[in-house]
Amino acid sequence: MRKNERMKIVKNCCYGGFSLSHKAIMRYAEIKGIKLFVENNGFSGKNYYKVDPKQYKECSEKWYKEDGNYKRINAKDWYFSAYSIERTDEILIQVIEELGKEANGDWAELQIVEIPDGTQWEIDDYDGIESIDEVHNSW
């Protein structure tokens, strides 16, 4: 490891919790080549993002084919969720760097933190405010 190598991690800096805006989710999917089908709940005004299981490996593993048709094992597996994205995902980081504050979802203020490569870390959460913690350090 070179002396100055750093790892980037996304964290939330305000009460509420990690979430991405609609624009950020759509940009993430565009870069990853994932076709999302947007559904609006209507009641809550929240968007849900359906995924074509043939395009998205993580979803297609939860599908099976019967009589030439794909069928879901569990209906929730059809949906894309920003919460399943690794916080070190290079595309997630790219989207946040591109969009800045426009990447923030409801009640979120996302920040990219750099820590030394090879550091064992975890996300600590207090009412949605997150810190990236190591045994002896917090960022």
C-alpha positions in Angstrom: 0.0 0.0 0.0 1.3 3.4 -0.9 1.4 5.9 1.9 -1.4 8.2 0.7 -4.0 5.7 -0.6 -7.5 6.5 0.6 -10.9 4.8 0.5 -14.0 6.8 -0.1 -17.2 6.0 1.9 -20.6 7.7 1.8 -22.2 8.7 5.1 -25.2 10.8 6.2 -24.6 13.9 8.2 -28.0 14.9 9.5 -30.9 13.5 11.5 -33.1 11.3 9.3 -30.9 8.8 7.6 -29.2 7.7 4.4 -31.3 8.1 1.3 -30.9 9.2 -2.3 -33.0 11.6 -4.4 -35.0 10.4 -7.4 -32.4 12.1 -9.6 -29.5 10.3 -7.9 -31.2 6.9 -8.1 -32.0 7.4 -11.8 -28.4 8.5 -12.5 -27.0 5.5 -10.6 -29.1 3.2 -12.6 -28.2 4.9 -15.9 -24.4 4.5 -15.2 -24.9 0.8 -14.0 -27.1 0.0 -17.0 -30.1 -0.9 -14.9 -33.5 -0.1 -16.4 -35.8 1.1 -13.7 -39.6 1.3 -13.9 -40.8 4.1 -11.6 -44.1 3.7 -9.8 -45.5 6.4 -7.5 -47.3 5.2 -4.4 -49.9 8.0 -4.8 -50.9 7.9 -1.2 -47.4 8.8 0.3 -46.0 10.3 -2.9 -43.0 8.1 -2.7 -41.5 6.5 -5.7 -40.8 2.7 -6.0 -38.3 1.4 -8.5 -39.0 -1.8 -10.2 -36.2 -3.7 -11.9 -36.1 -6.0 -14.9 -34.6 -9.2 -13.3 -32.9 -10.1 -16.6 -30.8 -6.9 -16.4 -29.9 -6.8 -12.8 -27.8 -9.7 -11.5 -28.6 -9.2 -7.8 -32.4 -9.5 -8.6 -32.2 -12.2 -11.2 -30.6 -14.6 -8.7 -33.9 -14.4 -6.8 -36.0 -15.4 -9.8 -36.8 -18.6 -11.4 -38.1 -19.5 -14.9 -41.3 -21.5 -15.3 -43.0 -22.2 -18.6 -40.8 -19.6 -20.3 -41.7 -16.8 -17.9 -39.7 -15.3 -15.0 -41.5 -15.5 -11.7 -40.6 -13.8 -8.4 -39.6 -15.8 -5.3 -40.6 -12.8 -3.2 -42.4 -9.7 -4.5 -40.0 -7.3 -2.7 -37.1 -8.7 -4.6 -38.4 -7.0 -7.7 -37.7 -3.6 -6.3 -34.4 -1.7 -6.4 -33.4 0.0 -3.1 -30.7 2.5 -2.6 -30.2 1.0 0.9 -28.7 -2.1 -0.7 -25.9 -0.1 -2.4 -22.5 -0.5 -0.7 -21.3 2.8 0.8 -18.0 2.3 -1.0 -19.6 1.7 -4.4 -17.6 3.7 -7.0 -20.8 4.5 -9.0 -22.6 5.8 -5.8 -19.6 8.0 -5.1 -19.5 9.3 -8.7 -23.2 10.2 -8.5 -22.8 12.1 -5.3 -19.7 13.9 -6.6 -21.6 14.8 -9.8 -24.9 15.9 -8.2 -23.7 17.3 -4.9 -26.7 18.4 -2.8 -29.1 17.2 -5.5 -28.1 13.6 -4.6 -29.6 14.0 -1.1 -32.8 12.1 -0.4 -35.5 13.1 2.1 -33.9 14.0 5.4 -30.4 13.3 4.1 -27.2 15.3 3.8 -24.7 12.9 2.2 -21.0 13.4 2.5 -18.0 11.4 1.1 -15.4 10.7 3.7 -11.9 9.4 2.9 -10.1 7.1 5.2 -6.8 5.1 4.8 -7.0 2.0 2.7 -7.0 -1.2 4.7 -8.8 0.4 7.7 -11.4 -1.8 9.3 -14.5 0.4 9.6 -18.2 0.4 10.3 -21.0 2.9 10.2 -22.3 4.1 13.5 -25.8 5.6 13.4 -27.5 7.9 15.9 -31.0 8.9 14.8 -29.7 8.9 11.2 -26.5 10.9 11.8 -23.7 8.6 10.8 -20.0 8.4 11.5 -17.4 6.1 10.0 -15.7 4.5 13.0 -12.5 2.5 13.5 -11.5 1.1 16.8 -9.6 4.2 17.8 -10.8 6.9 15.4 -14.0 8.5 14.1 -14.4 10.6 10.9 
